[in-house]
Amino acid sequence: MKSKLVAFCLFLAVFLNSCDTVDDLLSFTISNETSIKIKSTSPINLPSEIIKPDVTTNSSAEFENNKTKASLVKDVKIRSLKLSIADPADKTFTFLKSIHLYISTSNSDEIELAYLDNINSTSNTIDLICTDARLDQYIKADKYKIRTKVTLKETLTKDVTVKADMKFRVTADPF
């Protein structure tokens, strides 16, 4: 009886590990980038919204490059969202108290993508905390909108342009 239990446990471990291996083989990363302009007229300690023009995805080409298609994509999640100050070059994120990014399409509701509160950075790059939301319908779309809510902790004398570098993990079915 013990040998059957050991064999079953071994089989179960191999089976579960092979599922992760198959998912890794069927997964790839899509990168998208957009710019966010924070106006010098934004109020201090009050949230202000920045609505970007549509971000055009290159997902169809990325799916094709990875030998899959949108209909086979089963899971998309954001893995990283890094912000870096593009202009002015010498600016750091000391002016920013919090930032929240939301994603939507014309056919889908808006959901939170990533955020960071109580920012205490003296760097010109920060990594946001990514949500665990499923983003299949957003990444499969031709374009999506990014809405940004920022709260400043100091007055800006110049507009600040921030580059958002987003990396999405895509898993597709084999057939």
HELIX and SHEET records of a PDB file:
HELIX    1   1 LYS A    2  LEU A   25  1                                  24    
HELIX    2   2 SER A   59  ASN A   65  1                                   7    
HELIX    3   3 ALA A   70  LEU A   72  5                                   3    
HELIX    4   4 PHE A   93  PHE A   95  5                                   3    
HELIX    5   5 ASP A  136  LYS A  140  1                                   5    
SHEET    1   A 4 SER A  27  ILE A  38  0                                        
SHEET    2   A 4 VAL A 160  ALA A 172 -1                                        
SHEET    3   A 4 VAL A  73  ASP A  87 -1                                        
SHEET    4   A 4 THR A 125  ASP A 127 -1                                        
SHEET    1   B 3 SER A  48  ILE A  51  0                                        
SHEET    2   B 3 LYS A 143  LEU A 152 -1                                        
SHEET    3   B 3 VAL A  55  THR A  56 -1                                        
SHEET    1   C 5 SER A  48  ILE A  51  0                                        
SHEET    2   C 5 LYS A 143  LEU A 152 -1                                        
SHEET    3   C 5 LEU A  96  THR A 105 -1                                        
SHEET    4   C 5 SER A 108  LEU A 116 -1                                        
SHEET    5   C 5 ILE A 129  CYS A 130 -1                                        
END                                                                             
